Amino acid sequence: MIPVVHHPDYVAPAPAGSAYLWNKNGLVRDLLLAAGSRITWHEPDPMPQSWLEAVHDPDYVAEVREVRVPQHKTRRIGFPVTEAVARRAERVPGGTFLAARLAQRHGYAGNSAGGSHHALAETGAGFCIFNDLAVAAVRLVEEGHARRVLIVDCDVHQGDGTAALTAGRPDIATYSIHAEKNFPVRKARSTVDVGLPDGTGDAEYLDILAGTLLPLLASFDPEIVLYQAGVDPYAGDRLGRLALSEAGLVARDHWMAETLRRRSVPFASALGGGYGADALEVAERHVASILTLGAAALGACNRSAQGASDRA
């Protein structure tokens, strides 16, 4: 069975004027519920304030928790921070941390939200409020759960916030493979950055991924990986510039899970980006990702994910 972390707070009402697909997390939940006994469900606690403040500026954490984020920051985030959005922002990093702890017991676990890789120390950005990847990685190290954490980011956008928030830490490494000409305009410096040209397709993407990530896995030797499994490299994604097919996304995730399983490295996935006019189609791509990762990492019996992997 595949451990999946979810909480009702993940499904927050859409703030007025937001372009983010707020119903995506509810659709992901519903589609995973349809998988029945293949999924085991886990509810996270909110991330404690002290751990949010270990990564983010305490004044910014207070602005979010007290629902008084100033307008110039809400513009960078892309939507206003309501009470429901603030609750979600605290809960999602707790979900990524719980997924990591479950992965250490089972080999893999998925968070049905998260991957908020643009959030910076003093502000959110790009639909991201708190950086769950950075917060979870720091907590894993500081509480002694892992000595070396690698954050692997396959979203179509560079993980600039994650790189900035963990820079200079020898116990946390960051890898980002993304569309070079996409958001953000100003890139941060990850441990390894791989900027791809527009229109990169399945075969080239997978070759470059293997050629750049395997050396980092060998040199850094992580004890756990946090995987930002964004599906926005898909060719039809509204905010993407790459050209992966749905089979290519499945092949990416199958390769990732097999590679980490063979190295006996537990890993937890966060949902990451995925955008389009049809929220159900986007949610289906996220669910295919979780089922593919779980099937490959845990040997879960999932015919549709395995069949897609075979076709890829």
Protein Blocks (a to p, Z undefined) as FASTA:
>chain_A
ZZddddfklmccddehiabdfklmmmmmmmmmmnommpccdddddddfklmmmmmcfklm
mmmmnopacfklmmmnopacdfklmmmmmmmmmmmmmmmmmmmmnopacdfeejilkbcf
kbceehiabdfklmmmmmmmmnopafbdcdddfbfbdcfklmmmmgoiakbccdddddfk
lccfbdcddfbdcdddehiafklmmmmmmmmmmmmmmmnopabdcddfbfklpmklmkbc
bfcdfklmmmmmmmmmmmmmmnopacdddebjaddfblmlmmmmmmmmmmmmmmmmnopa
cfklmmmmmmZZ
